[in-house]
Amino acid sequence: HYVFYGHTRSFSNTNSKPPQGAGNLPNEIKIDRSFIINLEKENLEIVKAIIVLARNLGMQTVAEGVETFGQLEILRKLGCDRVQGYFFSPPVPAEEIIRLLQ
């Protein structure tokens, strides 16, 4: 199953259908948190396949919901381009971002 967010394709456990037509080609694939949670166990091969697919299509990958160092290391070894999640920071208000970047 997958969901589109603008020009990003996000693999998740929802039942949304992608839009039709060549004009909607994404530039990155987001890997949903639901795959990252059990990355060390049953989802490793799925995540690996998503990353290989993205690479073969010339897209970047973004893993959502990274919470542990182990998940981060696996994603690095698999060649995931970017990660986000509580391992780095919980969600913060926009005003906080400026303070955190200083």
Secondary structure by P-SEA (a helix, b strand, c coil): cccccccbbbbccccbbbbbcccccccbbbbcccccccccccaaaaaaaaaaaaaaacbbbbbcccccaaaaaaaaaacccccccccccccccaaaaaaaac
